Amino acid sequence: MTVDGPLAWQQVELPPAWSPEVVVEGPAGLLVVASRDDRLDRWAEVFALNSDHGIDWTVLESGRFSEVVHIDGLVGADSGYVAYGLFTAGEFTDTTVGRPANFPEPAVWTSIDGVVWELTPLPLPGRAERISEIVSYSIFDLAVSGDLHVAVGTEFDEDLPDGAGEVVVPTRQVLWATTESGGWDLIDDERLADAEGAAAGPSGIITTTRTADGEIDVWGTTDGATWEQLGVIRQNGFVDGAGWVHANPQGFVVGAAEAMHWSPDGETWRSVSAPDGMAYIGRAAASARAVIVIGQTRNGSGRLFIGTEPG
C-alpha cells in the first residue's frame, strides 16, 4: 500500500563549515559522519553524530578520526562501524610538483560505538607491481560480511608528461580483504582486475566485472582469498531501477527519479517529497519514525535533514 503526504522536515544544525558526508545504521544506532575541510592546510577534520531513532542527534565529541584527509564512505555491521577514505601522517601533496610526490593513502577506521576510531592503513603494491614510478590511490567501496571485509580502490598513474593537451591517465583497480588474523591483504587475482565494487550478501561478499560484450560477471568469496564466478548477468538494453535504496531493521527508504518513498515495515509505503531547497540527495537512511537525508543545497552547502510525520 502506498500513501502520499508531506513530512515535517527539520535541519540538524552543525557547527559552521561542517558538512555531513554519510549515514549508516549500526549497533550503536544511526551514525552520521561530518567533515570540515581546511583549504589552507589541505586537511580535513571529521567527527560523528549519533541517534537512536533518527530524530534527536548527539555530537560525539570524542568521535574524531586520526590522520584523515577525507572519508569516502561508512559501513555499519554487527560488530560496529567501518569508515574508509584517505589518510596521511604528515605533509602531503596532491600534485606531482616537487617530486617525489607524497600522496594520501587508503585506509580504514573501525569503531564499536562511533566514539573511538582505530586507524588501519591498507597495504599497497610493491614498486615492481605499480603501474608507474609515481602513483596515487583512491578507495571507493567497502563491504562487510561477518569478520570478512573487502575494499575496492583505484591506482592512478601520476608519472605523466608535462605540457598542455589532453592526457588519458592510466588506472587499474586494487582490491583488499581481511585475513583470518584481522589484518588486510592485497587480493592478487587477474580475473578481478576491473572490479566495480563490493556488496555483502547471505553467502559472503560479491563483486562484478564487465566482459568485452557488455555482460556482467558476478564473483563471490567467503574468505577474501578464494573467489568463484557465481553467475553472469546478461544485459538487454538499459536497466531502469531505483536510484538508491537503504534498508535496515528500523525502516526502508527508496529514491527513484524525483520521488522518495519511506516505509517502516516494507509493506506500507509513504511517498514523500524532499526538503525545500535541497538540490541533491547523496545519502539517505530510515527508521520507523523518521527519514534522514544528507545532500546539498543549490549553493553547494552540505545539509542534514530529518523528516517526521507532521504533528
N, C-alpha and C positions, 0 to 999 in steps of 0.2 A: 504494500500500500504506500502511496506517495501523497503527501500533503504539501501545500505551499504556504509560505509565510515568512515574514521578516524576522530577523534576530535582533536583539539589543546588543550592539557592538560597543565594547569598551577598550580603549587603548591602554596597554600596560606601559606606564611611564618608566623609561630607562634614563640613566644618567646622560648628560649631554654628550653627543658624538658617539654614543654606543649604538651598535647595530645588531639586532638579532639575526642569527645565522641558521640554526637548525633546531628542531624539536622532535623528541622521541619519548616513548614510554619505556620504563624500566622498573626494577624492583623498588626504587625509592619514589616512584610516581613519574609524572611528566617532567621532563628536563629540557630547558631551553639554554643554548649556548649563545652568548653575545660577545662582540669584539669591538675594540676601538683601535683604529689604525693611527699610528704616529707617522705621518708622512715624512717628517724631517729625518727621523732615525730609521725609517722603513721597518718598523717593529709593530707588533700587534699585542695588545693586552686582551685577555679573554677571561670571562667569568661565567657562572652558571646561575640560572633561576630554577626553582623547584615548586611544584604544585601537586597536591593530591588529586584534585578533581578538575583542574584546568581553569578555575575561577580566581582563587586567591593565590598570588605568587610571592615567593620569598627569595631575595637575593642571597645566594650562598657566598658570603664574603670571603671565605677561605677556598672557595671552589675555583681557584685560578690555575692556569696551565703554565708550566715552566718552559722557557726557551722556545716559545711558539712564534712562528712567523704568521701563519694563518691556519684556521681549522676549516677543512673541506667537507666534513661530514661527521655524523654521530649515529651510533647504533645502540639500541637497547637490547639487552639479553637477560636471561635468568640470573646470571652471575653479576650483572652490573651494567656499566656503560663503557663503550669504546668510541673514542674520537680519533679521527685521522686527519693528517694535514702535513705541513712542512715545519721543520724546526731548525734552529741554529743555536750554537752555544756561544756565539760571539758575533763580530762584524761579518757581514755577508754582502755579496753583490748580486745584482740581477742582470748584469750585462757582462760581456767578455772584455770590457775595458779594464786595463791594468791586470792583464793575465799574470799568473794563473787565476782563473775565476774561483770564487768561493760561494757556490750556490747553496740555498737552503736544501735540506734533505728530508725525505719522507720519514714519518714516524707515527706511532700510535700512542694515545694516552688512555689509560684504563682507570676506572673508579668504581667502587662498590656503591657509593651513595651520592656521587656528584660533588662531594666536598673536597676530598683528597684525590689528586690525579697523579698517576705514575707514568713517566715518560719512557718509551722504549723506541730507540732509533731502529729502523729497518735495515737489514744488510743490503749492500749494493754490489753489483757485479764488479769483479776484478778488472784491472786495467785492460787485460788481454781480451775480455769479453765485451767491453764497451764499444759503442758504435763510432767513437772518435776519442781524441785525447781530452776534449773538453765537453762535458755533458751536464745536463740538468735533469731534474726529475719532478714528476707530479704523482699524486696518489688520488684517484677519483672514485674508488668504490671499495667497500669492505662488507663482508657477510660473516655472521657468527652462527654456528650450529653446535650447541654444547660447548666442549672445550676447543673445537676447531674454529680457527679464524682464517679467512682467505682475503687478501687485499690485492687490488689491481691498480697499476700505475703506468706511467709512460716515461721512457728515457728519450731525451731530446739531444740532438747533435748541436752543440754550440760552437764548434770549430768551423765557422762559416767564413767565406771570403768577404773581405772589406769592399766597400764601394756601393754605388747605387744600383738599382734594378731589383726585380722580383727574385726572391730566393725561396726555394722549397726546402723546409727544414726536415731532414731525415729523422724518423722516430721509430721506436719499437716498444711493444708492451712489456711490462715487467710484472711478475706475479710473486706474491709471498704467501706462505702458510705457516701456521704454528706447528711446532713439533710436540712430541709426547712430553717433553720437559717444560713446555710452555714458552720456549723461545721461538724465534722466527727463522725460517729458511727461504732462500730463493727457490722458486719452482722451475726446474730445468726440463721443459717438455716442449719440443718444437711444434707439436700439434696445437698448442695454446698460444702461439706467437701473436695472434690477433685477438686475444680475449677481449670481450666488450664489457665485462662487468662481472659481478658475483651476486648470488642470491641464495639464501638459506631455505631449505625445504624439509619435507618429512624424512628424507633419507640422505641428509648431508648438504653439501653445497654444490651449486652448478655454476657454470659459465657458458658463454656461447661464442662461436666463431662463425664467420661467413665464408661460404665457398665461392669459387670463381663465377658460378652461375646464379648466385644470389640466394642460395639456400642457407639455412641456419643450422649448424651442428651444435648439439647440446652435450656438454661434458659434465660428469659428476665425480665427486670424491667424498669419501668418508674419513680420510686421514690426511688429506693435503698433499700426500706424496704420490699416490696412485690415482690416475684419472681414467675413466672409462667413457666411451661415447654412449650416451643414453638414447639418443634418437636424432631425427632430422625434422626440422620444420620447413615444409615446402611453401615457398612464397607464391601466392597467386594474386597479384595486384597489391594494393595498399591495405594495410591493416588499420582499421578505424576503431579506436577504443578510448578508454578513459585517459585523460591527460595525466592524472596521478591518483593514487589510491593510498589511503592509510587505514590500517586496521589494528586494533588491539583489544584486549578483553573488555575495555571500558566503552568502546564505540567505534564507529566507522565514518569516514568522510571520503567522498569521491568528487573529483573535479573533472568535468568534461565540457569542452567548448567554453562557453561563458557562464555555465551554471555550476553550482556547488550543491551537493546532496549529503545529508547528515542522517545517521541512524544510530540509536543506542543499542540495537539488537540485531541488525541485519535484515529485519523483516519490515518494519515501519520506517519509511524514509521521508525526510523533510527536504524540499527543495528551497534553498536559501540563497540570498544574494550576498556578495562580498561587502566589506565595509566601504563606506563612501570615501573616495579619494585614493583607493588602492588601485594602482595601475598594473601591478604584477604580484601574483602569489607564488612564492617559491617553495614553501613548505607548509604542511598542514598536519594537524592531529585532531583527535576527538576523544571525548569522554562521554559518559551517559548524561552529563549536564552541560557540556559546552563544546564549542568548536574553537580550535586555536589555529590561527593563521599567521605566518610570517611572510612579509612581502615588502614591496617598495611603493612609495607614493609617486606621483607624477614628476616630482623634482628629484627623484632618486634616493630619497631618505628611507632607511630601513625602519619598519614598524612591526610591533607585536600586538595583535588584536584578539580579544576574547568575545565570542558570540554566545549569548544565552537566550532562553525563552523570555519574551517581554514580560515584565512584572515579576 
